[in-house]
Amino acid sequence: MIMKALVYHGPGKISWDEKPRPTVQEATDAIVRITTTTVCGSDLHILKGDVPEVAAGRILGHEAIGIVEEVGAGVQAFKKGDKVIVSCITSCAKCDFCRKAMYSHCRRGGWILGHSIDGTQADYARIPYADTSLHALPEGGDEEALVMLSDIIPTGFECGVLNGRVQPGDSVAIVGAGPVGLAALLTARLYSPSQLIVIDQDENRLTAAKSLGATRTINSADGQAAEKVSTLTGGMGADVVIEAVGLPATFELCQQLVAPGGRIANIGVHGKSATLHLETLWCRNVTLTTRLVDTATTPMLLKAVLSGLIDPKGLVSHRFPLADAMKAYDIFANAAREKALKLILTAH
């Protein structure tokens, strides 16, 4: 049987193609009919050639909500007709890394959807290890809000807020007001920081950050961001600095912003080397962390969304039919011009 899917054909090349519908290959697989999906910044990194291990012919995407169409004989938690959130990280739940809750490094899974196996920007997707890589969608759950739990909300939370050890009263500076930076903003608010400073060069995104709870926003285009953060923090710098862009320049800025004893939490996907200024940081008791999202916190974040503590729907800027995925990529690749944040693709 044939379906339609967004297919990567090498750097700079994607197309909306006919592909064979996926089938159950292992007893732990589920086939999910996609109802809602979205485009991630890492998809753009793939398209730019920053992730060279992604092979031509790969169906992109790793975020989705859908309906279980078929399950393998070993799947126990889900059945045909169940509505589910697809995790961007696939977990076997049995290997040494999974036992440490480092699902991103699962020896049989990890980030494989839209990376090493076909992904979710398609009519159907095969989800390995379904019991531990899907989450039940609560009755009446808002798909536009809950699809954010596939990736960006746990990414901002785990890689930014948890790794940065945000605490009550902290000053937090987030460099990058794209979807993941804004997800870090939303989830940092759970810890009652005294300041949430968001830095970007896009005024539209800074306006969105303000509406989502930023206490201050800074346009860094004038090169004065470090001085402005210093002023806001009484000359100390920020206790927690979250890098949510993935460029050498933004990583260097983070090093200028951090207070003595502070933490730099990197989220951004870096396609090029960046300079670590140990000549200035060696004596400042600074902690630098890196991480790929594990989605270990998704069940907790689901409760936070359902209770109204977090409202990810405020990240949605554009909506498209799934068949218009090519147009969505063009909009997202020109986010500043198009005032784009998170794009929703819906099957009709």
ROGU-297970 format. One record per residue (C-alpha): x, y, z. Coordinates in Angstrom, 1 decimal. Each point is the difference from the previous one (the first is absolute). Example, Ala and Ser with C-alpha at 12.3 -4.5 7.8 and 13.67 -1.06 7.14 Angstrom:
ROGU-297970
+--------+--------+--------+
!      x !      y !      z !
+--------+--------+--------+
!   12.3 !   -4.5 !    7.8 !
!    1.4 !    3.4 !   -0.7 !
+--------+--------+--------+
//
This chain:
ROGU-297970
+--------+--------+--------+
!      x !      y !      z !
+--------+--------+--------+
!    0.0 !    0.0 !    0.0 !
!    1.1 !    3.5 !   -0.8 !
!    0.1 !    3.2 !    2.2 !
!    1.3 !    3.5 !   -0.4 !
!    3.0 !    1.3 !    2.0 !
!    2.6 !    2.8 !    0.2 !
!    3.2 !   -1.5 !   -1.3 !
!    3.6 !    1.2 !    0.4 !
!    2.2 !   -0.3 !   -3.2 !
!    3.2 !    1.5 !    1.3 !
!    1.0 !    3.5 !    1.1 !
!   -2.5 !    2.6 !   -1.1 !
!   -2.3 !   -2.5 !   -1.7 !
!   -3.4 !   -1.3 !    1.3 !
!   -3.2 !   -1.0 !   -1.8 !
!   -3.5 !   -1.3 !    0.8 !
!    0.1 !   -3.5 !   -1.4 !
!   -1.8 !   -3.2 !   -0.2 !
!    1.6 !   -2.7 !    2.2 !
!   -1.0 !   -3.5 !    1.1 !
!   -2.2 !    0.0 !    3.2 !
!    2.1 !   -1.3 !    2.9 !
!   -0.8 !   -3.5 !    1.4 !
!    0.7 !   -1.7 !    3.3 !
!    3.6 !   -1.4 !   -0.1 !
!    0.5 !   -1.0 !    3.6 !
!   -2.4 !   -1.2 !    2.7 !
!    0.5 !    3.2 !    1.9 !
!   -1.0 !    2.3 !   -2.9 !
!   -3.1 !    2.1 !   -0.4 !
!   -1.2 !    1.6 !   -3.2 !
!   -1.4 !    3.5 !    0.7 !
!   -2.3 !    2.0 !   -2.4 !
!    1.3 !    3.5 !    0.4 !
!   -2.7 !    2.7 !    0.8 !
!    2.2 !    2.8 !    1.2 !
!    3.7 !    0.7 !   -0.5 !
!    2.4 !    2.9 !   -0.1 !
!    3.4 !    1.2 !   -1.3 !
!    3.0 !    0.2 !    2.4 !
!    3.2 !    2.1 !   -0.2 !
!    2.0 !   -3.2 !   -0.2 !
!   -1.9 !   -0.8 !   -3.3 !
!    1.4 !    3.2 !   -1.4 !
!    3.5 !   -1.0 !    1.2 !
!   -0.5 !   -3.3 !   -1.9 !
!   -1.1 !    1.9 !   -3.1 !
!    3.1 !    2.3 !    0.3 !
!    2.3 !   -3.1 !    0.1 !
!    0.9 !    0.5 !    3.6 !
!   -1.0 !   -3.6 !    0.8 !
!    1.9 !   -2.0 !   -2.7 !
!   -1.0 !   -3.4 !    1.3 !
!   -3.6 !    0.5 !   -1.2 !
!   -0.2 !   -1.9 !   -3.3 !
!   -1.7 !    1.3 !   -3.2 !
!   -3.4 !   -1.6 !   -0.3 !
!   -0.8 !    0.4 !    3.8 !
!   -3.5 !    1.1 !    1.0 !
!    0.6 !    2.9 !    2.4 !
!   -1.7 !    0.9 !    3.3 !
!    0.0 !   -1.2 !    3.6 !
!   -3.0 !    1.7 !    1.6 !
!   -3.6 !   -1.1 !   -0.4 !
!   -3.3 !   -0.9 !    1.4 !
!   -1.9 !   -2.9 !   -1.7 !
!   -2.3 !   -2.9 !    0.3 !
!    1.4 !   -3.6 !    0.3 !
!   -0.8 !   -1.9 !   -3.1 !
!    1.7 !   -3.3 !    0.7 !
!    2.2 !   -1.5 !    2.7 !
!    2.5 !   -2.8 !    0.2 !
!   -0.7 !   -3.1 !    2.1 !
!    2.3 !    1.3 !    2.8 !
!   -1.7 !    3.3 !    0.5 !
!   -2.0 !    0.0 !    3.2 !
!   -0.8 !    3.7 !    0.9 !
!   -1.7 !    1.0 !   -3.2 !
!   -2.5 !   -1.3 !   -2.5 !
!   -1.6 !    0.9 !   -3.3 !
!   -2.0 !    3.2 !    0.3 !
!    2.0 !    1.5 !    3.0 !
!    1.0 !    3.7 !   -0.4 !
!    3.6 !    0.5 !    0.9 !
!    2.8 !    2.6 !    0.3 !
!    3.1 !   -1.2 !   -1.9 !
!    3.2 !    0.7 !    2.0 !
!    2.9 !    1.3 !   -2.0 !
!    2.2 !   -2.4 !    1.9 !
!   -0.4 !   -3.8 !   -0.4 !
!    0.7 !   -2.1 !    3.0 !
!    0.5 !   -3.7 !    0.3 !
!   -0.2 !    0.4 !    3.8 !
!    2.4 !   -2.9 !    0.5 !
!    3.5 !    1.1 !   -0.9 !
!    2.6 !    1.5 !    2.4 !
!   -0.7 !    3.5 !   -1.1 !
!   -3.8 !   -0.4 !    0.2 !
!    0.5 !   -1.3 !    3.6 !
!    1.7 !    3.3 !    0.8 !
!   -3.0 !    1.9 !   -1.6 !
!    2.4 !    1.1 !   -2.8 !
!   -2.5 !   -1.0 !   -2.7 !
!    1.7 !    2.3 !   -2.5 !
!    2.9 !   -2.5 !    0.0 !
!   -2.1 !   -3.1 !   -0.2 !
!    2.1 !   -2.7 !   -1.7 !
!   -2.9 !   -1.0 !   -2.1 !
!   -1.8 !    3.3 !   -0.3 !
!    0.7 !    3.6 !    1.0 !
!   -0.6 !    2.7 !   -2.6 !
!   -0.7 !   -2.3 !   -2.9 !
!   -3.3 !    1.3 !   -1.4 !
!    0.7 !    2.2 !   -3.0 !
!    3.7 !   -0.6 !    0.6 !
!    1.0 !   -3.7 !   -0.5 !
!   -3.5 !   -1.3 !   -0.7 !
!   -3.0 !    1.6 !   -1.7 !
!   -1.8 !    2.7 !    2.0 !
!   -3.3 !    1.6 !    0.6 !
!   -0.6 !    2.6 !   -2.7 !
!   -2.0 !   -2.6 !   -1.9 !
!   -3.5 !   -1.6 !    0.0 !
!    1.3 !   -2.9 !    2.1 !
!    3.1 !   -0.8 !    2.1 !
!    1.5 !   -3.1 !    1.5 !
!    0.8 !    0.5 !    3.6 !
!    2.4 !   -2.6 !    1.5 !
!   -0.3 !   -1.0 !    3.7 !
!   -3.5 !    1.5 !    0.0 !
!   -0.7 !   -0.8 !    3.7 !
!    2.8 !    2.3 !    1.1 !
!    0.1 !    2.5 !   -2.9 !
!   -3.6 !    1.0 !   -0.1 !
!   -2.2 !    1.8 !    2.6 !
!   -3.7 !   -0.3 !    0.2 !
!   -1.8 !    3.2 !   -1.0 !
!   -2.6 !    0.9 !    2.6 !
!   -3.6 !    0.2 !   -1.1 !
!   -0.8 !    3.5 !   -1.3 !
!    3.7 !    1.0 !   -0.1 !
!    0.9 !    2.9 !   -2.2 !
!    2.2 !   -1.4 !   -2.8 !
!    1.6 !    3.3 !   -0.8 !
!    1.1 !    0.4 !    3.6 !
!    0.9 !   -3.6 !    0.7 !
!    2.1 !   -0.6 !   -3.2 !
!    2.5 !    2.4 !    1.6 !
!    0.6 !   -2.8 !    2.5 !
!    1.5 !   -2.1 !   -2.7 !
!    3.2 !    2.1 !    0.1 !
!    0.3 !    3.7 !    0.7 !
!   -1.5 !    0.2 !    3.4 !
!    2.0 !   -2.9 !    1.5 !
!    3.1 !    1.3 !   -1.9 !
!   -0.3 !    3.5 !    1.4 !
!   -0.7 !   -1.4 !    3.5 !
!    2.6 !   -2.8 !    0.2 !
!    2.9 !    1.5 !   -2.0 !
!   -0.6 !    3.6 !    1.2 !
!   -1.8 !    0.2 !    3.3 !
!    1.0 !   -3.2 !    1.6 !
!    3.6 !    0.0 !   -1.2 !
!    0.2 !    3.7 !    0.9 !
!   -1.3 !   -0.9 !    3.5 !
!   -2.4 !    3.0 !    0.0 !
!   -0.9 !    0.8 !    3.6 !
!   -2.5 !    2.4 !    1.7 !
!    1.4 !    3.6 !   -0.2 !
!    2.6 !   -0.7 !   -2.8 !
!    0.6 !    2.3 !   -2.8 !
!   -0.4 !   -1.9 !   -3.3 !
!    1.2 !    1.2 !   -3.4 !
!   -1.3 !   -1.9 !   -3.0 !
!    2.0 !    0.6 !   -3.2 !
!   -2.3 !   -0.7 !   -2.9 !
!   -3.8 !    0.5 !   -0.1 !
!   -0.8 !   -2.7 !   -2.5 !
!   -2.4 !   -2.8 !    1.0 !
!    2.4 !   -1.8 !    2.2 !
!    1.2 !    3.1 !    1.7 !
!   -3.6 !    0.9 !    0.7 !
!   -0.6 !   -3.5 !    1.3 !
!    2.8 !    0.6 !    2.5 !
!   -1.7 !    3.3 !    0.9 !
!   -3.3 !   -1.7 !    0.6 !
!    1.4 !   -2.8 !    2.2 !
!    2.5 !    2.2 !    1.9 !
!   -3.0 !    1.9 !    1.4 !
!   -0.9 !   -3.2 !    2.0 !
!    3.1 !    0.8 !    2.2 !
!   -0.8 !    3.7 !    0.7 !
!    3.2 !    1.7 !   -1.2 !
!    0.3 !    3.7 !    0.9 !
!    0.9 !    0.9 !   -3.6 !
!   -0.7 !   -1.6 !   -3.3 !
!    2.0 !    1.9 !   -2.6 !
!   -0.5 !   -1.0 !   -3.6 !
!    2.6 !    1.0 !   -2.7 !
!   -0.5 !   -0.1 !   -3.7 !
!    0.3 !    2.2 !   -3.1 !
!   -3.5 !   -0.6 !   -1.2 !
!   -2.5 !    2.5 !    1.5 !
!   -3.0 !   -2.2 !   -0.8 !
!    1.5 !   -2.8 !    2.0 !
!    0.9 !    2.3 !    2.8 !
!   -3.6 !    1.2 !    0.1 !
!   -1.1 !   -3.6 !    0.2 !
!    2.4 !   -0.6 !    2.9 !
!   -1.5 !    3.0 !    1.8 !
!   -3.5 !   -1.4 !   -0.4 !
!    1.2 !   -3.4 !    1.3 !
!    1.5 !    1.3 !    3.2 !
!    3.4 !    1.6 !   -0.6 !
!    0.7 !    2.7 !    2.5 !
!    2.4 !    1.8 !   -2.4 !
!    0.8 !   -0.4 !   -3.7 !
!    3.2 !    1.2 !   -1.6 !
!    0.7 !    0.4 !   -3.8 !
!    3.6 !   -1.0 !   -0.3 !
!    0.5 !    1.5 !   -3.5 !
!    1.9 !    3.0 !    1.5 !
!    2.6 !   -2.2 !    1.6 !
!   -0.9 !    1.3 !    3.5 !
!   -1.8 !   -3.0 !    1.4 !
!    2.7 !   -0.9 !    2.5 !
!    0.1 !    3.6 !    1.4 !
!   -3.8 !    0.1 !    0.3 !
!   -0.1 !   -3.3 !    1.8 !
!    2.7 !    1.2 !    2.4 !
!   -2.1 !    3.1 !    0.7 !
!   -3.1 !   -2.1 !    0.7 !
!    1.9 !   -2.3 !    2.4 !
!    1.8 !    2.7 !    2.0 !
!    3.3 !   -0.7 !   -1.8 !
!    0.0 !   -3.7 !    0.8 !
!   -1.3 !   -1.7 !   -3.1 !
!   -2.7 !   -2.7 !   -0.3 !
!   -0.1 !   -2.9 !    2.4 !
!   -1.1 !   -2.3 !   -2.9 !
!    0.6 !    0.6 !   -3.7 !
!   -1.8 !   -2.2 !   -2.5 !
!    1.4 !   -0.2 !   -3.5 !
!   -2.9 !   -0.8 !   -2.4 !
!    1.4 !    0.9 !   -3.4 !
!    3.1 !   -2.1 !   -0.9 !
!    2.3 !    2.6 !   -1.5 !
!    3.6 !    0.8 !    1.0 !
!   -1.0 !    3.6 !    0.6 !
!   -2.8 !   -0.8 !    2.4 !
!    2.1 !   -2.5 !    1.9 !
!    2.6 !    2.7 !    0.5 !
!   -2.6 !    2.4 !    1.1 !
!   -1.2 !   -2.5 !    2.7 !
!    3.5 !    0.0 !    1.4 !
!   -0.1 !    3.7 !    0.4 !
!   -3.3 !    0.0 !    1.7 !
!    0.5 !   -2.6 !    2.8 !
!    0.6 !    1.0 !    3.6 !
!    2.8 !   -1.5 !    2.2 !
!   -1.3 !   -3.3 !    1.2 !
!   -2.6 !    0.0 !   -2.8 !
!   -1.0 !   -2.7 !   -2.4 !
!    0.0 !    0.0 !   -3.8 !
!   -2.5 !   -2.5 !   -1.4 !
!    0.4 !   -0.7 !   -3.7 !
!   -3.0 !   -1.1 !   -2.0 !
!    0.9 !    1.2 !   -3.5 !
!    1.0 !   -2.4 !   -2.7 !
!    3.5 !    1.1 !   -1.0 !
!    1.0 !   -0.8 !   -3.6 !
!    3.4 !    1.8 !    0.4 !
!    2.7 !    0.1 !    2.7 !
!   -0.4 !    2.8 !    2.6 !
!    2.7 !    1.5 !    2.2 !
!    0.0 !   -0.7 !    3.7 !
!    1.7 !    2.9 !    1.8 !
!    1.7 !   -1.8 !    2.8 !
!    2.4 !    3.0 !    0.3 !
!   -2.8 !    1.9 !    1.6 !
!   -2.2 !   -2.8 !    1.4 !
!    2.6 !   -2.1 !    1.7 !
!   -0.2 !    1.9 !    3.3 !
!   -3.8 !    0.8 !    0.0 !
!   -1.4 !   -3.3 !    1.4 !
!   -2.2 !   -0.3 !   -3.1 !
!   -1.7 !   -3.2 !   -1.0 !
!   -0.6 !   -0.8 !   -3.7 !
!   -2.5 !   -2.8 !   -0.9 !
!   -1.0 !   -1.6 !   -3.3 !
!   -2.9 !   -2.4 !   -0.6 !
!   -2.2 !   -1.6 !   -2.5 !
!   -3.6 !   -0.2 !    1.3 !
!   -0.9 !   -3.3 !    1.6 !
!   -3.8 !    0.7 !    0.3 !
!    0.2 !   -1.6 !    3.5 !
!   -2.1 !    2.9 !    1.3 !
!   -2.8 !   -0.3 !   -2.6 !
!   -2.6 !   -1.6 !    2.4 !
!    0.6 !    2.8 !    2.6 !
!   -0.2 !    2.7 !   -2.7 !
!   -3.2 !   -1.5 !   -1.4 !
!   -1.6 !    0.5 !    3.5 !
!    1.3 !    3.6 !    0.0 !
!   -1.5 !    0.8 !   -3.3 !
!   -3.4 !   -1.7 !    0.8 !
!   -0.1 !    2.0 !    3.3 !
!    0.7 !    3.3 !   -1.7 !
!    3.4 !    0.6 !    1.6 !
!    1.5 !    0.0 !   -3.5 !
!   -1.8 !    1.1 !   -3.1 !
!    2.1 !   -1.0 !   -3.1 !
!   -2.7 !    1.1 !   -2.4 !
!    1.3 !    3.5 !    0.2 !
!    3.0 !   -1.2 !   -2.1 !
!   -2.2 !   -0.7 !   -3.0 !
!    0.3 !    2.6 !   -2.8 !
!   -1.0 !   -1.8 !   -3.2 !
!   -2.3 !   -2.9 !   -1.0 !
!    0.1 !   -2.1 !   -3.1 !
!   -1.5 !   -3.1 !   -1.5 !
!    2.6 !   -2.8 !    0.2 !
!    0.1 !   -0.1 !   -3.8 !
!    1.4 !    3.6 !    0.1 !
!    3.1 !   -1.1 !    1.8 !
!    2.3 !    1.5 !   -2.6 !
!   -1.6 !    3.4 !    0.5 !
!    0.3 !   -0.4 !    3.8 !
!    3.8 !   -0.7 !   -0.4 !
!    0.4 !    3.1 !   -2.1 !
!   -1.9 !    2.1 !    2.6 !
!    2.1 !   -1.4 !    2.9 !
!    3.3 !    0.4 !   -1.9 !
!   -0.9 !    3.7 !   -0.3 !
!   -1.3 !    0.4 !    3.5 !
!    0.9 !    3.6 !    0.5 !
!   -1.6 !    1.2 !   -3.2 !
!   -3.1 !   -2.2 !    0.6 !
!   -0.3 !    0.6 !    3.7 !
!    0.1 !   -3.7 !    0.6 !
!    0.3 !   -1.9 !    3.2 !
!   -1.5 !   -3.5 !    0.1 !
!   -1.8 !   -1.3 !   -3.0 !
!   -2.9 !   -2.5 !    0.3 !
!   -0.6 !   -2.5 !   -2.9 !
!   -3.3 !   -1.8 !    0.2 !
!   -1.3 !   -3.0 !   -2.0 !
!   -3.3 !    0.5 !   -1.8 !
+--------+--------+--------+
//
